[in-house]
Amino acid sequence: MLCISLKYTFLLCSLLGAGIFSTLFAQSKIQLPAHFELHGHRGARGLFPENSIYGFVETAKMGVKVLEMDVVVSKDQQIIVSHEPYLNPTICLLENGAKIKGKGKQYNLYQMTAAEIQRFDCGTKKHPRFPEQKKLTVHKPTLNQVVAAIDKLDTSIRFNIEMKASPKGDDLYHPVPAVFAQLLYQTLVELNIKDRVTIQSFDVRCLQEMRALDENVPLVLLVENFLSVERNLVALGFKPAVYSPYYKLLKKETVVQLHKAGIKVIPWTVNDANAMKALIDLQVDGIITDYPDRFYELIGKP
């Protein structure tokens, strides 16, 4: 009996030493439903400069099938991939490499052409919240440029595009929602990617305007408030394809309620492995994360 135990102990140790057992264990930890979506938030900004062509391409190379990004509008009415409608001093530098003073709102992207916007480096400055982020010179791309770069790699990649708008920003930092939606929709048509996108926003006006243009474009309601699902859906005025709350607001009964209504649930922005597992246990339909690598460490690589 002792010999047999020693034999299996030796075998187990050998497997661990070779990494075989640990790999098999990692890959068998969690089983995901076939429809589950992993979204690389701002092009996996935990690892790469946010909302950059480089970041989106590298995220896709990791096996991420949905790229989450934010869009604003330039003076020449191009769709610019950027979280803020101005130069964020946390990530951007001036043309001469100098730091941006204040909050950067004086560098309003809606008052600059795409060419002017792309003179600024938004990738070499060290990000205080993301120490693992690779640093290199990048500029804010147009949506056209992002899609062109991704399509060279994989034309099955999907895009989750957030319209950044608020009532206070109308005609100041962005066009009114009707114009914003029309410009974005026209770009989607020209790029022939309508069947590869979801459009999301915290601003229900943007989603309402997009729905008025085309009911077939899947829309995502972003949520960061403590209101009930019912109140948020009433404010929206229709049933979205996806309900996307801040992940800490999500409870099991909320997921059940939304699924019964035929609405998918994809929370944001989930960077902790334990939180990822807990949400998977709640049977969410996907997660949005800055760190796809942490997700793959949890479930095994694709």
BAFI-3210 file (N, C-alpha, C; in Angstrom, 3 decimals, decimal comma, padded with zeros to 6 digits):
// residues 302
n [1|2|3|4|5|6|7|8|9|10|11|12|13|14|15|16|17|18|19|20|21|22|23|24|25|26|27|28|29|30|31|32|33|34|35|36|37|38|39|40|41|42|43|44|45|46|47|48|49|50|51|52|53|54|55|56|57|58|59|60|61|62|63|64|65|66|67|68|69|70|71|72|73|74|75|76|77|78|79|80|81|82|83|84|85|86|87|88|89|90|91|92|93|94|95|96|97|98|99|100|101|102|103|104|105|106|107|108|109|110|111|112|113|114|115|116|117|118|119|120|121|122|123|124|125|126|127|128|129|130|131|132|133|134|135|136|137|138|139|140|141|142|143|144|145|146|147|148|149|150|151|152|153|154|155|156|157|158|159|160|161|162|163|164|165|166|167|168|169|170|171|172|173|174|175|176|177|178|179|180|181|182|183|184|185|186|187|188|189|190|191|192|193|194|195|196|197|198|199|200|201|202|203|204|205|206|207|208|209|210|211|212|213|214|215|216|217|218|219|220|221|222|223|224|225|226|227|228|229|230|231|232|233|234|235|236|237|238|239|240|241|242|243|244|245|246|247|248|249|250|251|252|253|254|255|256|257|258|259|260|261|262|263|264|265|266|267|268|269|270|271|272|273|274|275|276|277|278|279|280|281|282|283|284|285|286|287|288|289|290|291|292|293|294|295|296|297|298|299|300|301|302]
n.u [000,826|001,887|003,896|002,400|001,188|003,427|004,261|002,189|002,349|004,875|004,381|002,438|003,924|005,783|004,175|003,302|005,731|006,381|004,474|002,164|-000,035|-000,908|-001,644|-003,771|-005,530|-006,021|-007,334|-009,670|-011,095|-013,315|-016,303|-017,508|-020,478|-021,347|-022,020|-020,761|-019,133|-016,023|-014,841|-012,426|-011,601|-011,409|-009,483|-007,971|-006,702|-005,251|-002,991|-002,092|-001,662|-004,536|-007,484|-006,129|-004,734|-002,676|-003,177|-005,729|-005,199|-003,278|-004,810|-006,753|-005,083|-004,598|-006,752|-009,162|-012,453|-014,208|-013,934|-013,917|-014,651|-014,451|-016,137|-015,882|-016,489|-014,870|-013,870|-014,028|-015,980|-015,358|-015,328|-013,836|-011,735|-011,832|-011,856|-012,435|-013,761|-011,714|-008,214|-006,893|-004,989|-003,820|-003,034|-002,139|000,191|001,473|002,239|004,948|005,884|005,472|003,806|000,256|-001,566|-003,834|-007,166|-007,279|-009,362|-009,340|-008,290|-010,155|-011,560|-013,641|-013,328|-011,175|-009,569|-009,352|-006,746|-005,326|-005,808|-004,390|-001,796|-000,936|000,655|-000,502|000,356|002,867|003,181|003,460|001,004|-000,692|-002,511|-002,245|000,239|001,326|000,951|001,995|004,291|004,301|004,582|001,558|-001,405|-004,681|-006,912|-008,998|-012,255|-012,440|-009,744|-009,119|-010,822|-009,872|-007,278|-007,840|-009,306|-007,389|-006,299|-008,351|-011,484|-013,690|-013,798|-015,536|-017,067|-017,620|-019,049|-018,911|-020,865|-019,878|-021,383|-023,293|-025,931|-024,930|-022,748|-023,594|-023,258|-020,996|-018,856|-019,466|-021,628|-025,243|-027,290|-028,835|-027,443|-024,912|-025,483|-026,281|-023,902|-022,202|-023,650|-023,661|-020,940|-020,626|-022,109|-020,649|-018,276|-019,150|-019,839|-022,056|-023,240|-021,442|-021,272|-022,074|-023,817|-023,261|-024,160|-024,224|-025,872|-029,128|-030,364|-028,715|-028,877|-031,578|-031,741|-030,122|-031,581|-033,807|-032,773|-032,053|-033,455|-032,299|-029,712|-027,866|-028,329|-026,886|-027,443|-025,689|-024,998|-024,653|-025,909|-028,016|-030,587|-033,563|-033,856|-036,223|-036,830|-034,654|-035,026|-037,459|-036,734|-035,118|-036,900|-037,335|-036,595|-033,329|-030,645|-028,635|-027,954|-025,834|-024,252|-022,259|-020,096|-020,207|-022,729|-024,349|-026,601|-027,695|-030,491|-031,055|-029,782|-031,263|-033,800|-033,375|-032,594|-034,956|-036,446|-035,310|-032,950|-029,511|-026,745|-023,957|-021,485|-019,376|-016,340|-014,357|-011,758|-010,622|-009,790|-011,253|-013,670|-014,403|-014,870|-016,993|-018,979|-019,258|-020,335|-022,790|-023,931|-023,629|-023,539|-021,199|-018,100|-016,540|-013,260|-010,115|-008,004|-007,530|-005,750|-005,820|-008,317|-007,967|-006,078|-007,685|-009,608|-008,276|-006,466|-007,766]
n.v [-001,196|001,239|001,466|001,811|004,266|005,916|005,646|006,910|009,439|010,226|010,252|012,270|014,483|014,594|015,287|017,804|019,109|019,160|020,813|019,912|018,908|021,200|022,827|021,384|021,446|024,194|024,710|023,339|024,551|026,385|026,301|027,858|029,255|028,815|031,199|033,192|036,335|037,923|041,084|043,387|046,033|049,327|048,509|046,703|048,226|047,855|046,621|047,745|050,926|052,909|052,723|052,606|051,882|050,007|048,778|047,628|045,804|044,104|043,102|041,673|039,737|038,264|036,683|037,763|038,440|040,569|043,990|046,636|050,076|053,721|056,514|059,778|062,988|064,752|068,079|068,104|066,271|063,550|060,235|059,765|057,709|057,772|058,194|060,526|063,738|065,455|066,282|064,114|064,712|062,690|060,678|061,851|063,931|067,181|068,504|069,150|067,470|068,281|068,358|068,367|071,025|071,365|070,015|069,458|070,154|072,345|071,581|070,763|068,203|068,333|070,704|070,449|069,217|065,849|065,367|067,285|066,403|064,032|064,721|064,588|062,773|059,989|057,809|057,317|058,306|057,466|055,561|056,032|054,224|051,879|050,056|047,955|048,568|048,741|051,041|053,266|055,386|056,607|057,709|059,222|057,324|057,300|055,796|054,491|053,919|052,114|049,927|049,200|048,313|046,135|044,469|043,534|041,621|039,954|039,426|038,681|039,785|041,626|044,826|046,820|049,704|052,718|055,578|058,675|061,018|063,755|065,737|068,286|068,540|068,934|070,342|071,561|069,862|067,806|066,851|067,286|064,518|063,401|064,168|063,144|060,377|059,945|060,501|058,489|056,183|056,408|056,029|053,377|052,083|052,751|051,431|048,900|047,327|046,953|044,579|043,687|045,065|046,446|049,114|051,257|053,246|055,600|057,679|057,899|059,179|059,015|056,292|056,108|057,714|056,287|053,938|054,924|055,330|052,768|049,850|047,392|047,446|046,289|047,458|048,800|049,372|051,249|051,281|052,992|053,745|053,504|052,854|050,912|048,100|048,296|051,072|052,130|051,003|052,091|054,757|054,542|053,596|051,435|047,932|046,997|045,271|044,469|044,783|046,659|046,935|048,575|046,311|045,760|046,406|044,374|041,677|038,310|037,979|040,081|039,377|037,092|038,234|039,947|038,121|036,642|038,539|038,510|039,870|040,374|040,226|042,052|042,971|045,770|047,323|044,638|043,575|041,948|038,648|036,975|038,322|038,050|035,281|035,051|036,473|034,959|032,719|033,776|033,614|035,527|037,057|037,808|039,622|042,792|043,866|045,274|043,640|041,077|038,953|038,105|036,996|034,821|033,402|032,489|030,831|029,410|029,487|030,626]
n.w [000,000|000,820|-001,072|-003,396|-002,853|-002,723|-005,305|-006,782|-005,691|-006,565|-009,315|-009,483|-008,591|-010,639|-012,790|-011,964|-011,866|-014,541|-015,420|-016,562|-015,141|-013,767|-015,890|-017,064|-014,938|-014,701|-017,101|-016,760|-014,812|-015,067|-016,874|-019,685|-021,160|-024,620|-025,877|-024,482|-024,018|-024,139|-023,534|-024,522|-022,715|-023,756|-025,540|-023,978|-021,796|-019,498|-020,257|-022,655|-024,426|-024,061|-026,135|-028,601|-031,853|-031,803|-029,308|-029,744|-031,815|-030,627|-028,532|-029,925|-031,009|-028,770|-028,612|-027,960|-028,794|-028,913|-029,120|-027,005|-027,097|-027,093|-028,541|-030,015|-031,617|-034,209|-035,320|-038,083|-038,444|-038,187|-036,837|-033,867|-031,926|-028,646|-025,116|-023,682|-024,738|-025,094|-024,541|-022,356|-019,550|-018,096|-019,806|-022,158|-024,018|-024,925|-028,234|-028,219|-026,327|-023,770|-020,551|-020,050|-018,744|-015,997|-016,387|-019,035|-020,670|-022,236|-024,586|-026,742|-028,506|-030,290|-031,430|-033,027|-035,993|-037,324|-038,172|-036,711|-034,107|-034,114|-033,820|-031,283|-028,680|-027,036|-025,556|-024,381|-021,859|-018,444|-016,883|-013,899|-012,792|-014,155|-014,117|-015,585|-018,167|-021,483|-022,887|-025,555|-028,449|-029,481|-031,230|-031,102|-032,831|-035,836|-036,166|-038,581|-039,137|-037,099|-037,653|-040,184|-039,533|-037,825|-039,514|-041,242|-039,765|-038,647|-039,741|-038,328|-035,875|-033,391|-032,531|-029,757|-029,270|-027,620|-027,342|-026,404|-024,591|-023,201|-021,801|-021,004|-022,620|-025,187|-028,372|-027,519|-026,631|-028,222|-030,999|-030,992|-029,863|-032,060|-034,361|-033,788|-033,658|-036,313|-037,732|-036,717|-037,441|-040,236|-040,696|-039,836|-041,803|-044,115|-043,545|-043,572|-041,296|-039,739|-038,890|-037,094|-034,776|-031,512|-030,066|-027,451|-024,546|-021,820|-021,995|-022,634|-024,709|-026,933|-027,571|-028,150|-030,432|-032,189|-032,435|-033,730|-036,216|-037,072|-036,269|-036,134|-035,232|-032,560|-029,272|-026,280|-022,928|-020,769|-017,306|-014,254|-012,019|-009,017|-009,473|-010,095|-012,353|-013,789|-013,709|-015,070|-017,593|-018,314|-018,568|-020,785|-022,714|-024,376|-025,002|-024,532|-026,278|-024,622|-021,160|-019,310|-016,513|-013,912|-012,441|-009,664|-008,933|-009,605|-009,080|-008,387|-008,721|-010,389|-012,780|-013,430|-013,749|-015,980|-017,941|-018,185|-019,447|-021,885|-022,249|-022,527|-020,197|-019,491|-017,579|-016,496|-015,187|-015,132|-013,333|-011,450|-010,641|-008,902|-008,805|-011,466|-011,602|-009,804|-011,149|-013,465|-012,282|-011,690|-014,086|-016,140|-019,421|-020,475|-019,915|-019,362|-019,514|-018,416|-018,414|-020,175|-019,986|-017,330|-017,197|-018,915|-017,473|-015,517|-016,757|-018,705|-021,788|-024,998]
ca.u [000,000|002,806|004,590|001,465|001,031|004,648|004,287|001,300|002,894|005,968|003,791|001,814|004,990|006,369|003,245|003,357|007,024|006,353|003,454|001,036|-001,186|-001,390|-002,294|-005,041|-006,392|-006,418|-008,262|-010,911|-011,671|-014,600|-016,875|-018,289|-021,455|-020,804|-022,300|-020,078|-018,287|-014,991|-014,599|-011,210|-012,001|-010,543|-008,350|-007,175|-005,831|-004,354|-001,788|-001,671|-002,236|-005,978|-008,125|-005,103|-004,705|-001,778|-003,866|-006,804|-004,605|-002,671|-005,905|-007,314|-004,112|-004,717|-007,925|-010,371|-013,289|-014,973|-013,122|-014,710|-013,992|-015,271|-015,992|-016,318|-016,552|-013,909|-014,389|-014,342|-017,044|-014,887|-015,516|-012,538|-011,763|-011,293|-012,779|-012,836|-013,809|-010,611|-006,959|-006,784|-003,591|-003,298|-002,462|-001,676|001,193|001,389|003,060|006,369|006,204|005,186|002,605|-000,933|-001,955|-005,244|-007,903|-007,119|-010,589|-009,084|-007,931|-011,445|-011,436|-014,721|-012,862|-009,967|-009,726|-008,723|-005,302|-004,799|-005,886|-003,394|-000,449|-000,626|001,034|-001,321|000,738|004,173|003,147|003,181|-000,334|-000,589|-003,416|-001,968|001,699|001,703|000,642|003,148|004,379|004,818|003,935|000,325|-002,316|-006,097|-007,254|-010,393|-012,870|-012,057|-008,382|-009,164|-011,447|-008,951|-006,180|-008,361|-009,738|-006,204|-005,990|-009,468|-012,726|-014,776|-013,748|-016,669|-016,758|-018,604|-018,707|-019,635|-021,040|-019,613|-022,174|-024,085|-026,661|-024,086|-021,733|-024,202|-022,778|-019,783|-017,842|-019,955|-022,898|-026,431|-027,388|-029,356|-026,356|-023,880|-025,927|-026,263|-022,505|-021,694|-024,357|-023,141|-019,612|-020,827|-022,568|-019,529|-017,288|-019,825|-019,658|-023,284|-023,516|-020,338|-021,177|-023,109|-023,638|-023,603|-024,040|-024,907|-026,832|-030,215|-030,722|-027,907|-029,434|-032,884|-031,516|-029,599|-032,704|-034,670|-032,112|-032,017|-033,842|-031,558|-028,409|-027,993|-028,012|-026,474|-027,638|-024,681|-025,638|-023,801|-026,754|-028,605|-031,999|-033,978|-033,860|-037,468|-036,739|-033,677|-035,607|-038,493|-036,023|-034,643|-038,095|-037,434|-035,772|-032,034|-030,107|-027,762|-027,945|-024,420|-024,048|-021,024|-020,209|-020,517|-024,161|-025,077|-027,013|-028,234|-031,883|-031,059|-029,435|-032,428|-034,857|-033,040|-032,637|-036,371|-036,930|-034,603|-031,878|-028,219|-026,116|-022,497|-021,027|-018,094|-015,147|-014,035|-010,315|-010,229|-010,100|-012,327|-014,909|-014,729|-015,451|-018,296|-019,922|-019,514|-021,253|-024,108|-024,370|-023,641|-023,308|-019,864|-017,552|-015,662|-012,097|-008,857|-006,968|-007,930|-004,817|-006,288|-009,451|-007,437|-005,450|-008,768|-010,363|-007,456|-006,377|-008,700]
ca.v [000,000|002,372|001,546|002,377|005,690|006,600|005,637|007,950|010,723|010,548|010,579|013,570|015,481|014,697|016,046|019,191|019,659|019,377|021,818|019,295|018,837|022,554|023,322|020,701|021,938|025,561|024,712|022,687|025,264|027,016|026,055|029,003|028,990|029,082|032,574|034,122|037,308|038,652|042,370|044,086|047,406|050,343|047,802|046,126|049,319|047,419|046,077|048,545|052,273|052,780|053,189|052,777|050,816|048,972|048,049|046,807|044,697|043,160|042,458|040,672|038,649|037,459|035,823|038,495|038,560|041,810|045,131|047,740|051,357|054,920|057,407|061,176|063,541|065,833|069,282|067,741|065,261|062,173|059,505|059,598|056,750|058,458|058,146|061,891|064,604|066,404|065,594|063,745|064,888|061,453|059,811|062,580|064,990|068,158|068,203|069,286|066,529|068,880|067,889|069,200|071,643|071,278|068,817|069,244|070,445|073,423|070,910|070,198|067,459|068,746|071,936|070,103|068,227|064,566|065,523|068,035|065,521|062,974|065,240|064,434|061,435|059,552|056,448|057,137|058,762|056,386|055,646|055,678|053,124|050,674|049,926|046,924|049,069|048,968|052,425|053,568|056,551|056,340|058,844|058,844|056,976|057,340|054,473|053,893|053,391|050,937|048,817|048,779|047,556|044,868|043,623|042,885|040,509|039,024|040,122|038,222|040,552|042,529|046,107|047,367|051,119|053,602|056,983|059,505|062,240|064,163|066,971|069,461|068,613|069,164|071,483|072,088|068,821|066,834|067,278|066,777|063,067|063,043|064,334|062,180|059,055|059,902|060,428|057,161|055,201|056,534|055,416|051,929|051,644|052,883|050,404|047,607|046,573|047,007|043,269|043,322|046,056|046,868|050,528|051,433|054,595|055,954|058,697|057,189|059,920|058,473|054,994|056,362|058,228|055,193|053,032|055,571|055,162|051,363|048,991|046,143|047,599|045,951|048,578|048,415|050,412|051,284|051,701|053,189|054,273|052,522|052,711|049,556|047,772|048,816|052,524|052,399|050,632|053,083|055,951|054,246|053,589|050,185|046,844|046,919|043,921|044,179|045,655|046,609|047,725|048,438|044,926|045,665|046,636|043,225|040,606|037,133|038,191|041,013|038,589|036,246|039,127|040,411|036,971|036,336|039,565|038,344|040,868|039,874|040,978|042,098|044,026|046,453|046,834|043,595|043,326|041,023|037,270|036,464|038,949|037,408|033,965|035,252|036,901|033,788|031,890|034,405|033,312|036,682|036,692|038,265|040,647|043,792|043,921|045,875|042,602|039,774|037,915|037,589|036,135|033,580|032,670|031,885|029,792|028,760|030,269|030,191]
ca.w [000,000|000,898|-002,366|-004,360|-002,526|-003,130|-006,766|-007,290|-005,255|-007,479|-010,608|-009,355|-008,522|-011,964|-013,617|-011,527|-012,267|-015,986|-015,715|-017,260|-014,253|-013,491|-017,098|-017,179|-013,872|-015,026|-018,216|-016,376|-013,680|-015,335|-018,185|-020,126|-022,220|-025,955|-026,291|-023,576|-024,710|-023,429|-024,172|-024,125|-022,407|-024,372|-026,132|-022,883|-021,342|-018,432|-020,887|-023,808|-024,426|-024,271|-027,367|-029,636|-032,852|-031,286|-028,251|-030,306|-032,575|-029,686|-027,802|-030,840|-031,126|-027,551|-028,742|-027,574|-029,989|-028,903|-028,719|-026,475|-027,359|-026,947|-029,693|-029,986|-032,968|-034,467|-035,979|-039,464|-038,372|-038,208|-035,581|-033,213|-030,824|-027,466|-023,981|-023,401|-025,916|-024,936|-024,253|-020,950|-019,140|-017,511|-020,840|-023,345|-023,940|-025,998|-029,410|-027,884|-025,260|-022,464|-019,877|-020,196|-017,482|-015,653|-016,776|-020,469|-021,412|-023,200|-025,848|-027,108|-029,760|-031,180|-032,067|-033,781|-037,055|-037,014|-038,379|-035,573|-032,937|-034,207|-033,566|-029,868|-028,208|-025,904|-025,213|-023,739|-020,473|-017,498|-016,303|-012,484|-012,417|-014,931|-014,202|-016,561|-019,513|-022,360|-023,292|-026,887|-029,048|-030,237|-031,274|-031,106|-034,224|-036,269|-036,191|-039,868|-039,023|-036,222|-038,378|-041,248|-038,925|-037,314|-040,625|-041,802|-038,862|-038,462|-040,071|-037,461|-034,632|-033,196|-031,904|-028,825|-029,416|-026,710|-027,702|-025,232|-024,698|-022,044|-022,136|-020,800|-023,658|-026,500|-029,166|-026,901|-026,774|-029,220|-031,588|-030,305|-030,118|-033,385|-035,326|-033,394|-034,082|-037,775|-038,166|-036,393|-038,265|-041,603|-040,695|-039,762|-043,127|-045,052|-043,204|-043,719|-040,047|-038,934|-038,307|-036,200|-033,705|-030,589|-029,723|-026,049|-024,013|-020,583|-022,410|-023,319|-025,924|-028,039|-027,934|-028,766|-031,787|-033,012|-032,690|-034,728|-037,512|-037,489|-035,144|-036,180|-034,589|-031,138|-028,398|-024,934|-021,927|-019,712|-016,058|-013,089|-010,946|-008,112|-009,797|-010,457|-013,780|-014,359|-013,897|-016,133|-018,881|-018,616|-019,045|-022,133|-023,565|-025,142|-024,469|-025,216|-026,474|-023,487|-019,983|-018,938|-015,302|-013,151|-011,970|-008,236|-008,761|-010,141|-008,173|-009,074|-009,111|-011,527|-013,962|-013,722|-014,243|-017,325|-018,846|-018,430|-020,382|-023,150|-022,315|-022,077|-019,107|-019,637|-016,669|-016,674|-015,837|-014,158|-013,422|-010,393|-011,033|-008,044|-009,266|-012,735|-011,317|-009,169|-012,184|-014,304|-011,495|-011,798|-015,450|-017,034|-020,816|-020,839|-019,040|-019,966|-018,641|-018,855|-018,338|-020,713|-019,541|-016,041|-017,520|-019,474|-016,375|-014,753|-017,484|-019,721|-023,013|-026,054]
c.u [000,866|003,507|003,687|001,300|002,234|004,719|003,432|001,733|003,996|005,427|003,169|002,855|005,639|005,483|003,261|004,637|007,060|005,327|002,213|-000,208|-001,773|-002,120|-003,683|-006,030|-006,917|-007,485|-009,605|-011,615|-013,104|-015,050|-017,776|-019,331|-020,886|-020,981|-021,534|-019,122|-017,291|-014,702|-013,313|-011,503|-010,971|-009,306|-007,405|-006,178|-004,955|-003,012|-001,213|-002,250|-003,707|-006,457|-007,124|-005,173|-003,830|-002,494|-004,954|-006,240|-004,016|-003,734|-006,548|-006,386|-004,152|-005,893|-009,222|-011,187|-014,149|-014,089|-014,029|-013,945|-014,983|-015,081|-016,558|-016,286|-015,564|-014,596|-014,793|-015,258|-016,568|-015,108|-014,140|-012,669|-011,042|-012,322|-013,302|-012,915|-012,762|-009,349|-006,833|-005,317|-002,977|-002,579|-001,846|-000,626|000,972|002,353|004,559|006,801|005,939|003,897|001,466|-001,332|-003,459|-005,869|-007,852|-008,326|-010,434|-008,673|-009,132|-011,353|-012,507|-014,372|-011,567|-010,317|-009,047|-007,205|-004,656|-004,770|-004,746|-001,951|000,005|-000,349|000,207|-000,964|002,037|004,193|002,752|001,824|-000,282|-001,444|-003,081|-000,465|002,181|001,545|001,918|003,128|004,979|004,018|002,724|-000,497|-003,746|-006,523|-008,702|-010,938|-012,501|-010,683|-008,334|-009,714|-010,529|-007,827|-006,648|-008,736|-008,570|-005,854|-007,101|-010,781|-013,917|-014,808|-014,928|-016,236|-017,921|-018,270|-019,568|-019,677|-020,898|-020,349|-022,892|-024,807|-025,805|-023,052|-022,264|-023,715|-021,569|-018,632|-018,251|-021,233|-024,067|-026,619|-027,879|-028,266|-025,241|-024,242|-025,875|-024,839|-021,923|-022,344|-023,852|-021,768|-019,716|-021,235|-021,421|-018,473|-017,846|-019,637|-020,913|-023,580|-022,412|-020,218|-022,333|-022,788|-024,120|-023,475|-024,715|-026,023|-027,938|-030,610|-029,974|-028,480|-030,788|-032,727|-030,987|-030,705|-033,638|-034,095|-032,185|-032,302|-033,047|-030,161|-028,567|-027,500|-027,798|-026,669|-026,579|-025,308|-024,594|-024,588|-027,342|-030,101|-032,309|-033,875|-035,087|-037,364|-035,744|-034,242|-036,720|-037,852|-035,517|-035,799|-038,259|-036,499|-034,439|-031,614|-029,314|-027,941|-026,550|-024,146|-022,614|-021,122|-020,586|-021,994|-024,984|-025,355|-027,640|-029,654|-032,001|-030,759|-030,617|-033,548|-034,604|-033,076|-034,077|-036,979|-036,242|-033,488|-030,588|-027,641|-024,594|-021,970|-019,645|-017,589|-014,493|-012,571|-009,792|-010,693|-011,234|-013,676|-015,359|-015,429|-016,842|-019,350|-020,256|-020,490|-022,673|-024,727|-024,563|-023,258|-021,947|-019,351|-016,673|-014,493|-010,924|-007,761|-007,472|-007,014|-005,253|-007,481|-008,957|-006,688|-006,485|-009,407|-009,520|-007,514|-007,313|-008,042]
c.v [001,253|002,585|002,206|003,875|006,477|006,711|006,771|009,339|011,172|010,972|011,971|014,681|015,692|015,532|017,525|019,853|019,965|020,416|021,236|019,328|020,219|023,136|022,710|021,212|023,326|025,587|024,092|023,405|025,704|026,698|027,231|028,591|029,428|030,538|033,610|035,031|037,945|039,933|042,980|045,569|048,423|049,701|047,272|047,134|048,960|046,969|046,979|049,960|052,230|053,368|053,480|051,627|049,675|048,124|047,139|045,594|043,656|042,418|041,378|039,476|037,731|036,484|036,481|038,799|039,815|042,930|046,265|049,032|052,497|055,801|058,795|061,675|064,703|067,009|068,995|066,521|063,832|061,545|059,174|058,639|057,367|058,394|059,525|062,697|065,716|065,611|065,359|063,848|063,650|060,612|060,562|063,648|065,967|067,800|068,260|068,352|067,051|068,312|068,885|069,742|071,521|069,970|068,540|069,613|071,591|072,860|070,077|069,517|067,854|070,040|071,715|069,151|066,929|064,661|066,268|067,174|064,508|063,469|064,958|062,974|061,093|058,118|056,281|057,564|057,616|056,601|055,192|054,493|051,817|050,499|048,900|047,409|049,347|050,402|052,550|054,729|056,116|057,620|058,329|058,551|057,297|055,916|053,754|053,246|052,138|049,735|048,298|047,922|046,191|043,926|042,963|041,635|039,473|039,768|039,624|038,971|041,525|043,781|046,543|048,849|051,987|055,031|057,818|060,837|062,509|065,455|068,225|069,637|068,908|070,466|072,183|071,104|067,749|067,378|066,757|065,307|062,676|063,129|063,333|060,788|058,913|059,759|059,038|056,099|055,222|055,877|053,899|051,359|051,668|051,801|048,986|046,725|046,601|045,690|042,804|044,280|045,950|048,325|050,714|052,895|054,671|056,948|058,027|057,886|059,372|057,142|055,165|056,849|057,137|054,210|053,601|055,425|053,726|050,469|047,698|046,239|047,290|047,092|048,108|049,586|050,269|051,882|051,841|053,757|053,138|052,346|051,272|049,350|048,389|050,311|052,876|052,069|051,586|054,357|055,761|054,213|052,361|049,148|046,784|045,470|043,487|045,239|045,529|047,505|047,636|047,121|044,791|045,911|045,391|042,161|039,474|037,381|039,158|040,277|037,732|037,079|039,553|039,273|036,574|037,306|039,468|039,338|040,258|040,789|040,895|043,257|044,570|046,877|045,915|043,192|042,344|039,611|036,678|037,041|038,343|036,079|034,101|035,640|035,767|032,855|032,456|034,209|034,578|036,222|037,140|039,218|041,584|043,989|044,656|044,831|041,255|038,637|037,310|036,661|034,789|032,750|031,923|030,701|028,970|029,543|029,729|029,271]
c.w [000,000|-000,423|-003,412|-004,125|-002,975|-004,642|-007,326|-006,861|-006,188|-008,850|-010,585|-009,340|-009,888|-012,882|-013,268|-011,983|-013,742|-016,388|-016,350|-016,391|-014,000|-014,691|-017,262|-016,146|-014,197|-016,102|-017,862|-015,237|-013,941|-016,756|-018,553|-021,156|-023,563|-026,370|-025,469|-024,353|-023,752|-024,201|-023,630|-023,960|-022,894|-025,004|-025,068|-022,328|-020,143|-018,969|-021,972|-023,712|-024,834|-025,590|-028,480|-030,629|-032,364|-030,233|-028,789|-031,048|-031,635|-028,876|-028,659|-030,987|-029,901|-027,632|-028,325|-028,829|-030,035|-028,352|-028,279|-026,673|-027,191|-028,170|-029,408|-031,429|-033,090|-035,166|-037,422|-039,545|-038,617|-036,841|-035,022|-032,047|-029,628|-026,340|-023,621|-024,698|-025,833|-024,640|-022,749|-020,519|-018,499|-018,553|-022,015|-023,018|-025,089|-027,121|-029,122|-026,750|-023,870|-021,879|-020,071|-018,822|-017,258|-016,104|-018,276|-021,300|-022,398|-024,559|-026,297|-028,472|-030,767|-031,918|-032,850|-034,904|-036,632|-037,147|-037,216|-034,319|-032,938|-034,121|-032,130|-029,505|-026,971|-025,497|-024,459|-022,271|-019,541|-016,848|-014,846|-012,059|-013,111|-015,147|-015,214|-018,002|-020,308|-022,862|-024,692|-027,451|-029,872|-030,275|-031,286|-032,554|-034,566|-036,208|-037,486|-039,785|-038,164|-036,975|-039,473|-040,691|-038,443|-038,449|-041,354|-041,011|-038,824|-038,686|-039,250|-036,134|-034,579|-032,437|-031,008|-028,648|-028,507|-027,244|-026,436|-025,392|-023,379|-022,428|-021,998|-021,916|-025,042|-027,137|-028,543|-027,082|-027,786|-029,833|-030,760|-030,703|-031,507|-034,440|-035,055|-033,911|-035,603|-038,306|-037,906|-037,276|-039,699|-041,721|-040,648|-041,120|-044,120|-044,808|-043,344|-042,470|-039,168|-038,234|-037,364|-035,014|-032,720|-030,272|-028,289|-025,637|-022,651|-020,892|-023,224|-024,612|-027,141|-028,522|-028,621|-030,203|-032,716|-033,363|-033,749|-036,133|-038,005|-036,284|-035,087|-035,552|-033,099|-030,252|-026,962|-023,986|-020,842|-018,456|-014,957|-011,906|-010,109|-008,355|-010,175|-011,956|-014,449|-014,650|-015,005|-017,509|-019,288|-019,169|-020,471|-023,122|-024,439|-024,527|-025,217|-025,428|-025,248|-022,395|-019,399|-017,722|-014,791|-012,383|-010,501|-007,946|-009,074|-009,079|-008,990|-009,567|-010,293|-012,822|-014,390|-014,340|-015,681|-018,328|-019,168|-019,439|-021,739|-023,351|-021,777|-020,999|-019,260|-018,786|-017,012|-015,291|-014,817|-014,303|-012,393|-010,740|-010,188|-008,451|-010,590|-012,498|-010,718|-010,199|-013,145|-013,605|-011,512|-013,180|-016,303|-018,439|-021,332|-019,779|-019,863|-019,014|-019,276|-018,987|-018,862|-020,249|-018,210|-016,228|-018,036|-018,432|-015,557|-015,469|-018,448|-021,008|-024,086|-027,056]
res [m|l|c|i|s|l|k|y|t|f|l|l|c|s|l|l|g|a|g|i|f|s|t|l|f|a|q|s|k|i|q|l|p|a|h|f|e|l|h|g|h|r|g|a|r|g|l|f|p|e|n|s|i|y|g|f|v|e|t|a|k|m|g|v|k|v|l|e|m|d|v|v|v|s|k|d|q|q|i|i|v|s|h|e|p|y|l|n|p|t|i|c|l|l|e|n|g|a|k|i|k|g|k|g|k|q|y|n|l|y|q|m|t|a|a|e|i|q|r|f|d|c|g|t|k|k|h|p|r|f|p|e|q|k|k|l|t|v|h|k|p|t|l|n|q|v|v|a|a|i|d|k|l|d|t|s|i|r|f|n|i|e|m|k|a|s|p|k|g|d|d|l|y|h|p|v|p|a|v|f|a|q|l|l|y|q|t|l|v|e|l|n|i|k|d|r|v|t|i|q|s|f|d|v|r|c|l|q|e|m|r|a|l|d|e|n|v|p|l|v|l|l|v|e|n|f|l|s|v|e|r|n|l|v|a|l|g|f|k|p|a|v|y|s|p|y|y|k|l|l|k|k|e|t|v|v|q|l|h|k|a|g|i|k|v|i|p|w|t|v|n|d|a|n|a|m|k|a|l|i|d|l|q|v|d|g|i|i|t|d|y|p|d|r|f|y|e|l|i|g|k|p]
***
